[in-house]
């Protein structure tokens, strides 16, 4: 869980990872892909969403060293 003040990029990454995790939960439990249900007719946009979620996960891992996010308030 993120504590304290975070930079905007880390906050966006945080929420995209949460949304991605919920989507994977729906896929695992119900075989229903929310991203595909919303953007299925626009395959490049669906791919972009998956790429952004993946990049967000990398940012979350690298965010442990983000000077703005680890700064004591």
ChimeraX commands (.cxc) that place a marker at each C-alpha (Angstrom):
marker #1 position 0.00,0.00,0.00 radius 0.5
marker #1 position 1.28,3.45,-0.86 radius 0.5
marker #1 position 1.80,5.77,2.06 radius 0.5
marker #1 position 2.52,9.47,2.15 radius 0.5
marker #1 position 2.73,11.79,-0.80 radius 0.5
marker #1 position 3.25,10.27,-4.26 radius 0.5
marker #1 position 4.08,11.75,-7.64 radius 0.5
marker #1 position 1.34,11.86,-10.27 radius 0.5
marker #1 position 2.95,9.17,-12.41 radius 0.5
marker #1 position 3.06,6.75,-9.47 radius 0.5
marker #1 position -0.59,7.46,-8.63 radius 0.5
marker #1 position -1.72,6.79,-12.22 radius 0.5
marker #1 position 0.39,3.62,-12.27 radius 0.5
marker #1 position -1.11,2.54,-8.96 radius 0.5
marker #1 position -4.68,2.85,-10.23 radius 0.5
marker #1 position -3.92,1.17,-13.56 radius 0.5
marker #1 position -2.39,-1.79,-11.71 radius 0.5
marker #1 position -5.47,-2.01,-9.47 radius 0.5
marker #1 position -7.80,-1.94,-12.50 radius 0.5
marker #1 position -5.63,-4.51,-14.28 radius 0.5
marker #1 position -5.68,-6.78,-11.26 radius 0.5
marker #1 position -9.45,-6.56,-11.00 radius 0.5
marker #1 position -9.75,-7.39,-14.70 radius 0.5
marker #1 position -7.54,-10.47,-14.27 radius 0.5
marker #1 position -9.69,-11.49,-11.31 radius 0.5
marker #1 position -12.80,-11.29,-13.50 radius 0.5
marker #1 position -11.05,-13.33,-16.20 radius 0.5
marker #1 position -10.00,-15.99,-13.69 radius 0.5
marker #1 position -13.31,-16.26,-11.87 radius 0.5
marker #1 position -15.87,-15.72,-14.60 radius 0.5
marker #1 position -13.94,-15.96,-17.89 radius 0.5
marker #1 position -15.10,-12.40,-18.57 radius 0.5
marker #1 position -12.65,-9.77,-19.77 radius 0.5
marker #1 position -13.88,-6.27,-18.92 radius 0.5
marker #1 position -11.32,-4.54,-21.15 radius 0.5
marker #1 position -12.39,-6.66,-24.11 radius 0.5
marker #1 position -16.06,-6.02,-23.30 radius 0.5
marker #1 position -15.49,-2.25,-23.34 radius 0.5
marker #1 position -12.91,-1.90,-26.15 radius 0.5
marker #1 position -13.32,-5.21,-28.03 radius 0.5
marker #1 position -14.28,-3.63,-31.33 radius 0.5
marker #1 position -11.16,-1.42,-31.23 radius 0.5
marker #1 position -8.34,-3.96,-30.93 radius 0.5
marker #1 position -5.50,-1.40,-30.97 radius 0.5
marker #1 position -7.10,0.44,-28.03 radius 0.5
marker #1 position -7.48,-2.81,-26.11 radius 0.5
marker #1 position -3.79,-3.56,-26.75 radius 0.5
marker #1 position -2.87,-0.05,-25.61 radius 0.5
marker #1 position -4.73,-0.59,-22.32 radius 0.5
marker #1 position -2.80,-3.83,-21.71 radius 0.5
marker #1 position 0.49,-2.11,-22.53 radius 0.5
marker #1 position -0.28,0.76,-20.13 radius 0.5
marker #1 position -1.14,-1.68,-17.34 radius 0.5
marker #1 position 2.12,-3.57,-17.97 radius 0.5
marker #1 position 4.18,-0.37,-17.97 radius 0.5
marker #1 position 2.37,0.69,-14.79 radius 0.5
marker #1 position 3.44,-2.53,-13.09 radius 0.5
marker #1 position 7.05,-1.78,-14.04 radius 0.5
marker #1 position 6.67,1.76,-12.68 radius 0.5
marker #1 position 5.26,0.37,-9.44 radius 0.5
marker #1 position 8.28,-1.92,-9.03 radius 0.5
marker #1 position 10.72,0.86,-9.96 radius 0.5
marker #1 position 8.70,3.37,-7.90 radius 0.5
marker #1 position 10.30,2.03,-4.75 radius 0.5
marker #1 position 13.28,4.16,-5.73 radius 0.5
marker #1 position 11.28,7.21,-6.92 radius 0.5
marker #1 position 12.71,10.15,-4.94 radius 0.5
marker #1 position 9.36,11.96,-4.89 radius 0.5
marker #1 position 7.45,8.90,-3.65 radius 0.5
marker #1 position 9.93,7.89,-0.97 radius 0.5
marker #1 position 10.43,11.44,0.33 radius 0.5
marker #1 position 9.46,11.81,3.98 radius 0.5
marker #1 position 6.58,14.24,4.47 radius 0.5
marker link #1:1,2 radius 0.2
marker link #1:2,3 radius 0.2
marker link #1:3,4 radius 0.2
marker link #1:4,5 radius 0.2
marker link #1:5,6 radius 0.2
marker link #1:6,7 radius 0.2
marker link #1:7,8 radius 0.2
marker link #1:8,9 radius 0.2
marker link #1:9,10 radius 0.2
marker link #1:10,11 radius 0.2
marker link #1:11,12 radius 0.2
marker link #1:12,13 radius 0.2
marker link #1:13,14 radius 0.2
marker link #1:14,15 radius 0.2
marker link #1:15,16 radius 0.2
marker link #1:16,17 radius 0.2
marker link #1:17,18 radius 0.2
marker link #1:18,19 radius 0.2
marker link #1:19,20 radius 0.2
marker link #1:20,21 radius 0.2
marker link #1:21,22 radius 0.2
marker link #1:22,23 radius 0.2
marker link #1:23,24 radius 0.2
marker link #1:24,25 radius 0.2
marker link #1:25,26 radius 0.2
marker link #1:26,27 radius 0.2
marker link #1:27,28 radius 0.2
marker link #1:28,29 radius 0.2
marker link #1:29,30 radius 0.2
marker link #1:30,31 radius 0.2
marker link #1:31,32 radius 0.2
marker link #1:32,33 radius 0.2
marker link #1:33,34 radius 0.2
marker link #1:34,35 radius 0.2
marker link #1:35,36 radius 0.2
marker link #1:36,37 radius 0.2
marker link #1:37,38 radius 0.2
marker link #1:38,39 radius 0.2
marker link #1:39,40 radius 0.2
marker link #1:40,41 radius 0.2
marker link #1:41,42 radius 0.2
marker link #1:42,43 radius 0.2
marker link #1:43,44 radius 0.2
marker link #1:44,45 radius 0.2
marker link #1:45,46 radius 0.2
marker link #1:46,47 radius 0.2
marker link #1:47,48 radius 0.2
marker link #1:48,49 radius 0.2
marker link #1:49,50 radius 0.2
marker link #1:50,51 radius 0.2
marker link #1:51,52 radius 0.2
marker link #1:52,53 radius 0.2
marker link #1:53,54 radius 0.2
marker link #1:54,55 radius 0.2
marker link #1:55,56 radius 0.2
marker link #1:56,57 radius 0.2
marker link #1:57,58 radius 0.2
marker link #1:58,59 radius 0.2
marker link #1:59,60 radius 0.2
marker link #1:60,61 radius 0.2
marker link #1:61,62 radius 0.2
marker link #1:62,63 radius 0.2
marker link #1:63,64 radius 0.2
marker link #1:64,65 radius 0.2
marker link #1:65,66 radius 0.2
marker link #1:66,67 radius 0.2
marker link #1:67,68 radius 0.2
marker link #1:68,69 radius 0.2
marker link #1:69,70 radius 0.2
marker link #1:70,71 radius 0.2
marker link #1:71,72 radius 0.2
marker link #1:72,73 radius 0.2
view
